[in-house]
Amino acid sequence: MARRRRSSAAESLKRRNDGYESLCQVVQQDSDRRLITIFVIFFIVIPAVSIAVYKVKFADRVIQTESSIRQKGIVKTDINFQEILTEHSKASENSTRHYDYPVLAYITPWNSKGYDMAKIFNSKFTHLSPVWYDLKSQGSGLVLEGRHNADKGWIQELRSRGNALILPRVVLEAIPGEMLNKKKLREKAISLIVTECKEMEYNGIVLESWSRWAAYGVLHDPDLRKMALKFVKQLGDALHSTSSPRNNQQHMQFMYVVGPPRSEKLQITLAPMLLSSG
């Protein structure tokens, strides 16, 4: 009788063990299937969908642009100077933007065709910067010259044709040592620029001072360099905190032109300072 009980208990234990092993196998199979599914989704399905979306949104436009350019014979390797002289003033009639990144164009008074080109190809630009203003020293103060260059009619026509923002260029010609070391002059410079933007309904400015500061040794003088970067940041903050006269939901924009460094040492010194002042 005792043997039968032991035999029955052993068989029962065996069945439980077999059932547990079967369950483990099922769980392991489910886990393997989940891993395979995850692998397929992340490494096959998602990349395939991304490629398909890219082709639908961008590839066709890029291919069409490339083919149209090559069909017209604009892109080639065997070009001569006569072709450049003949074709340099011609432009494609296509005014459609193919990319989303910002594009800024300078418009200079000494090239009158630039004004017409800006109107024709307005939709290709995000920012237009007419070269109009100079901030100069005048006695013990400052003066912003250039409003006489501004063409309000041209600006109105630009805005009626597209959405490019108008950011006139301002060249900082004031004597750096005087302006940067005097708080009142720095504040005056900022006030003159912001006021002009408001009155003329600009979307901001493009500031150029880097090359002049380099010529005056500002970038190699630790104290002056610190004050220069401080001024640039304060001007940027003032513009960014001022609502655009044409749209209260937007603020004025500020672009600062930085030329290439004149020495490796200067590049290493200024890079972190510019990033921290950004």
C-alpha positions, 0 to 999 in steps of 0.5 A: 500500500505504501509503495502505491502511495509513493508511486502515485506521489512520484507520478504526480510530482513528475506531471507537475514538473512536466507542466512547469517545463511546458509553461516555461517553454510557452513563456519563452516562446512568447518572449522570443516572439515579442523580441522578434516583433520589436526588432522588426518594428524598430529596425525594419518597419520604422526605417521603411516608413521614414524612407517612404515619407521622405520620398513623398515629401522631399525626394520628388522635389529635389529630383525635379529641381536637379533634372530641370537645372541639368536639362537647361545646361546650367550645371556642367564642367566645361564652362568658359568665361564668356558663358559666365559673362553671358549668363550671370545676370539671368535667373530661373523663373521658378520662385518656389522654395524647396527647403525649409532652412532660413535664407538671408540676402543682403540688398546693397544700394550700389546694385540697383538690380538687387532691389528688383531681384528681392521682389521677384524672388521674395518667396525664396528668402526668409530674411532680407537685409538692405544695407542702409544704416551706420551707427557713428560717433558724433562729438560726445554722443552717437548718431544713427545715419541711413534713414534717407536710404530706406525705401518704404514703397519697396518694403511695402511691395515686398510684404505684399508679395511674400513673408520675408522679414526685413532686417536692415544692416547696421554697421557699428562705426562708433569709436569702440573704446568710447562706446563700450566703456561708457554705459550711457553710450551703450544704452544710447546705441541700443535705444537708437536702434530699437526706436528706429526699428519701431518707427520704420516697422522693421522686423529687427536688424543685422549688426556688423561690428566684428571686423571693426572691433578686430581692427581696433584691437577690441577682440584681443583686449580682455576688458574691451572684449567682455564689454563688447560681448555684453553690449551685443547680448544687451542689444539682442535682449532689447530687440527680443523683448520688443514686439514687432510693430506689425505683429504683436505676437512676434518679437523683433529678431537680431542677427550678429555677423561674426567673421572668421577668427584671425588666430587659433588662440583667439578662436579658442578664447572667444568660442565659449564666451560667445556661446555663453552670451548667446 
